[in-house]
Amino acid sequence: MFHVRDASRAEETQRTDGWLELARQLGTVLVEPPEGGQLHFSCWQLQLECVPTKGQLLSPCCRRQLLELLHAVMARCQEAGATCELQEGTLLGAVKLGTILPWERDADIAFSSADFDKLDSMKKRFSDDGFRWVQRTPASCCYENRTTGGSALVLTGAWQAELWGQHWMDTEKLRDQAGLPPTRVLLDGRWYPAPRNPGLYVRNRYGHEVYRHAEHWLTTGMKSGWAAYNTARFVPCPDPGGHSCLDQYLTDGALQFDRPL
């Protein structure tokens, strides 16, 4: 018998373990040691529970969890041959920042109601990914002679992706009426289908101040996501002076959120 020791891997493990306790104390997911390189820490390593908090930025590792859920849902849409598009706050984050909003609460995805059974058949695949598919309402007939409705959740830990059926998606209209591919937006380095003219779409959805920032409607205590958002200021931080406090940032401009915070 003999053992082969990967010295480089052992040194990397030792280096990571040496910085982990400090990373936990500071709640930081990225360390750049003086000897060079980068060390990335997950929420699991940091023993960090992902709970959206009023007035505070989400930890980058918590945002990564939500992004992984979103990527998994869109991958299963493609695998099932279902038409899916980014919607609501998820689309807003893609248009404004190229990723999810740093104060996001969930992921929003629209799908063609006619494809509901295709998505429902992915239940085991979601389970294999570590997620849970929950059907909320079935699709029904009909609106404008097309299947309509249907909704579901895909759950993991503190996060959920909300899926809402629509009777006729923009992706379908472009394909069926003009023979064109879907409009796509860039989110976390991946191009995903979206409604036509995504910037105009989110402006019509959220109002003319859409490119200023406001926290999620559940955080600010509004009755629904259709209420008018207050973009004048962020909610006061419960931990004044903390590095995750949103109220230290302006509500206008994307550069301040361009790098992980």
C-alpha positions in Angstrom: 0.0 0.0 0.0 1.1 3.5 -0.6 -0.4 7.0 -0.3 0.0 9.9 -2.7 -0.1 13.3 -1.0 -1.1 16.3 -3.1 1.1 18.9 -1.5 -0.5 21.9 -3.3 -4.0 20.8 -2.2 -2.9 20.2 1.4 -1.3 23.7 1.5 -4.4 25.2 0.1 -6.6 23.5 2.7 -4.3 24.6 5.5 -4.3 28.1 4.2 -8.1 28.2 3.9 -8.6 26.8 7.4 -6.2 29.4 8.8 -8.3 32.3 7.5 -11.7 30.7 8.1 -12.1 31.8 11.8 -11.3 35.4 10.9 -13.8 35.2 8.0 -16.4 34.0 10.4 -15.8 36.8 12.8 -16.0 39.4 10.1 -18.7 37.8 8.1 -16.7 38.1 4.9 -16.9 35.7 2.0 -13.7 36.7 0.3 -10.2 37.0 1.6 -7.2 38.0 -0.4 -4.1 36.8 1.6 -0.9 38.8 1.4 0.8 35.9 -0.4 -1.7 36.2 -3.2 -4.7 34.5 -4.5 -8.3 34.5 -3.3 -10.1 32.5 -0.7 -13.9 32.2 -1.1 -16.1 31.0 1.8 -19.6 29.7 1.5 -22.5 30.5 3.9 -22.1 26.9 5.2 -18.4 27.5 6.0 -19.2 30.8 7.7 -22.1 29.3 9.7 -24.2 32.1 8.3 -28.0 31.8 8.1 -29.5 33.5 5.1 -32.4 35.6 6.5 -33.3 38.8 4.5 -33.1 41.7 7.0 -34.8 45.0 6.6 -32.3 47.8 5.8 -29.4 45.4 5.1 -27.6 44.0 2.1 -27.7 40.2 1.7 -24.3 38.5 2.2 -22.8 37.6 -1.2 -22.9 33.9 -0.3 -26.6 34.2 0.4 -27.1 35.8 -3.0 -25.1 33.0 -4.5 -27.6 30.5 -3.0 -30.5 32.3 -4.6 -28.6 32.5 -7.9 -27.9 28.8 -7.9 -31.7 28.2 -7.4 -32.5 30.5 -10.3 -29.9 28.8 -12.5 -31.3 25.4 -11.6 -34.9 26.4 -12.5 -33.9 27.9 -15.8 -31.8 24.8 -16.6 -34.8 22.5 -15.9 -37.0 24.7 -18.1 -34.6 24.2 -21.0 -34.3 20.4 -20.3 -38.1 20.1 -20.2 -38.6 22.1 -23.4 -40.6 24.6 -21.5 -40.8 28.3 -22.4 -39.6 30.4 -19.4 -38.7 34.0 -19.0 -37.2 36.2 -16.2 -39.9 38.4 -14.6 -40.5 41.0 -11.9 -37.7 41.9 -9.5 -35.4 39.2 -11.0 -35.7 40.9 -14.4 -35.2 44.3 -12.8 -32.0 43.1 -11.2 -30.7 41.7 -14.5 -31.5 45.0 -16.3 -30.0 47.3 -13.6 -27.1 45.3 -12.2 -26.6 42.2 -14.4 -27.4 40.0 -11.3 -30.0 39.7 -8.6 -30.7 42.8 -6.5 -28.6 42.9 -3.3 -31.7 43.0 -1.2 -33.7 40.4 -3.1 -36.2 38.1 -1.4 -37.0 35.5 -4.1 -36.7 34.7 -7.8 -39.5 35.4 -10.3 -40.0 33.3 -13.4 -42.9 33.3 -15.9 -43.6 30.2 -18.0 -46.0 29.3 -20.8 -49.1 27.8 -19.1 -49.2 25.2 -21.9 -45.9 23.8 -20.6 -47.0 23.4 -17.0 -47.1 19.6 -17.2 -43.6 19.6 -18.6 -42.3 21.5 -15.6 -44.3 19.4 -13.2 -42.6 16.3 -14.7 -39.3 17.8 -13.5 -40.2 17.2 -9.9 -37.6 14.4 -9.4 -34.9 16.3 -11.2 -35.5 19.3 -8.8 -35.2 16.9 -5.9 -32.0 15.5 -7.3 -30.7 19.1 -7.4 -31.5 19.5 -3.7 -34.6 21.6 -4.3 -38.3 21.0 -3.8 -41.1 21.5 -6.4 -44.4 22.5 -4.9 -47.4 22.9 -7.2 -49.7 25.7 -6.1 -52.4 26.0 -8.7 -52.9 23.9 -11.9 -53.2 25.4 -15.4 -56.7 25.8 -16.8 -58.6 26.4 -20.0 -58.8 28.9 -21.6 -58.0 32.5 -22.3 -57.9 33.6 -25.9 -58.2 29.9 -26.8 -55.0 29.2 -24.9 -54.2 27.4 -21.7 -53.7 29.9 -18.9 -52.7 30.1 -15.3 -50.8 27.6 -13.2 -48.2 28.4 -10.5 -45.6 26.7 -8.5 -42.7 27.2 -6.1 -39.2 25.7 -6.1 -37.8 25.8 -2.6 -34.4 25.5 -0.9 -33.4 26.6 2.6 -34.5 30.2 3.0 -35.1 30.8 -0.7 -37.9 30.2 -3.2 -38.4 30.7 -6.9 -42.0 31.7 -7.8 -43.2 30.4 -11.1 -46.3 32.0 -12.7 -48.0 30.7 -15.9 -49.0 33.0 -18.7 -51.2 32.2 -21.6 -48.9 33.7 -24.3 -45.3 34.6 -23.7 -43.3 37.2 -25.6 -40.9 34.4 -26.5 -43.8 32.5 -28.1 -45.0 35.6 -30.0 -41.5 36.3 -31.4 -41.1 32.7 -32.5 -44.6 32.1 -33.8 -45.4 35.4 -35.4 -42.0 36.6 -36.7 -39.7 33.5 -36.6 -37.3 35.3 -34.3 -35.3 34.0 -31.3 -36.3 35.2 -27.8 -35.0 38.5 -26.3 -32.3 37.7 -23.7 -30.8 39.5 -20.7 -27.5 38.8 -19.0 -27.7 37.7 -15.4 -24.7 36.4 -13.5 -22.9 35.7 -16.7 -25.7 33.8 -18.4 -28.1 34.9 -21.1 -31.8 34.1 -20.2 -35.0 34.7 -22.1 -37.0 37.8 -21.1 -39.9 39.9 -22.4 -39.2 42.1 -25.4 -37.4 45.4 -24.7 -36.6 44.4 -21.0 -35.7 48.0 -20.0 -39.0 49.4 -21.1 -40.8 46.4 -19.7 -39.5 46.9 -16.2 -40.1 50.7 -16.4 -43.7 50.1 -17.4 -43.9 47.6 -14.5 -42.3 49.6 -11.7 -42.7 53.2 -12.8 -40.5 55.9 -14.3 -38.1 55.9 -11.3 -37.3 52.2 -11.8 -33.6 52.9 -12.2 -33.4 54.3 -8.7 -33.4 51.7 -6.0 -35.9 50.5 -3.4 -36.0 47.5 -1.2 -38.4 44.6 -1.7 -42.1 45.4 -1.1 -42.3 42.7 1.7 -39.3 44.4 3.4 -40.9 47.9 3.3 -44.3 46.7 4.5 -46.3 47.4 1.3 -49.4 45.4 0.6 -48.2 44.1 -2.7 -45.4 44.5 -5.3 -47.8 46.6 -7.4 -47.7 49.5 -4.8 -45.6 52.6 -5.6 -42.0 52.2 -4.5 -40.3 55.0 -2.5 -36.9 55.5 -4.1 -35.9 58.6 -2.0 -34.0 56.6 0.6 -33.4 53.2 1.9 -35.0 51.8 5.1 -33.0 52.8 8.2 -30.5 50.2 9.2 -31.2 48.2 12.4 -27.4 48.1 13.0 -26.3 51.7 12.3 -22.8 51.9 10.9 -22.6 48.2 10.0 -20.9 47.3 6.7 -24.1 45.8 5.4 -26.3 48.8 6.0 -28.1 50.0 2.9 -28.8 53.5 4.1 -25.1 54.4 3.7 -25.6 54.1 -0.1 -27.4 56.4 -2.5 -30.6 55.2 -4.0 -29.4 56.2 -7.5 -26.6 54.5 -9.5 -25.4 51.0 -10.2 -21.6 51.4 -9.7 -21.9 51.2 -5.9 -23.3 47.7 -6.2 -21.0 46.7 -9.1 -18.8 44.5 -6.9 -19.9 42.0 -4.2 -20.6 43.8 -1.0 
